[in-house]
């Protein structure tokens, strides 16, 4: 097993080397939805990345949807969109969330 992961600031990166000698990159940040969507610029995203979310505030949201990462552009950006139960963009979601990109 590798060492502990301890990112100390948003939009920072941490690398961990596992016992096989491979390095896994992690990137963290936070964002606020505008009408249910936000573009996040980061050079640490790629087509194999896993993106995790943790909502930190509902802000002034009238409704809260399910967050999904879409439109991953390797080395550039990704989009987070909030979806309602009918799979439409939840435009009343203006919540604040943390994100974590794991390797790739």
N, C-alpha and C positions, 0 to 999 in steps of 0.2 A: 504494500500500500504506500501511496505517496504521502507527502507532508500535508499539513493543513492549508486550506485556501483562505486567505484573509485579505480580500480587497478592502482598501481603506478609503477609497473615494469613488464617487460616481464617474463614469466615463473613463475609468482606469482599466488596466489590464493586468492579469496575473497569469503566469505560466507555471505549470506543475509538471514535473517529470515523474512518470510512473516507474515501477520496477523493471519494465521492459526497456526503459530508456527513451520512450516516446514522450514528446512534449505535447501537452494539451493547453490550448489558449482559452482564456476566459475574459470576457469584457462585460462591464456593468454600466448602467446608466439609469436615468429616470426621464419621464416624458409626461406631457399633459395632452389628452385628446382634445381636438377641436372638431365639433360636429361628428364625433365618433371615429376620427382617424388622425394619424400623425405619421410623418416620415422621419426616420431616425438615420442620421448619417454616421457611419462608422466604418473604418477600413477592416474591421475584424469579422465581418459577416462573409460567409461563403455558402455554397449550395449544400454543404453537409452540416451546417451549423444547426444546433438546437437552441431555440429561444424560449426562455421561461419568463413568466410575468408574476408580479405580486402587486396588487392594487394597494396603494397607501392612503388614498383619500377619494371619496366620491365627489369632492369638490362641489359644484353647484348642479350636478347631474340630476335630471328629472327621471332618467331611466339608466340602468346599468346593463351592458351586454357582455357577451363572451369575447375576450380578446384573442386575436389570431395574428400571427406574423405572415405577411404576404409580400409578394414582389421583391424577393431577395435579389439584390444586385451585388454579386461578389466584389468585395473590396470597396464598396461604396455606401450602400444604404439598404434599409428594409422599411416596410410600411406596417404599422399596427392598426388594425381596424376592429371596432367593437360591433358584434353582430347580435341581433335580437333572435327570438325563437323561430322566426320565419326566415332566417338567414339573410335578412336585409340589414344594411348598415344602421346601427343604433345612433342616430344623429343627436339624441338628447344626452349622450354619454360624453361628459367632459372631465372624466376622472383622471387622477394622477396615479402613475404606476412606476414601479422599478422593473427593469429588464436585465436579464442575464443571458449572454451568449456563451454556449459551451462548445468549444472546439470545432472540429470539422476537418 
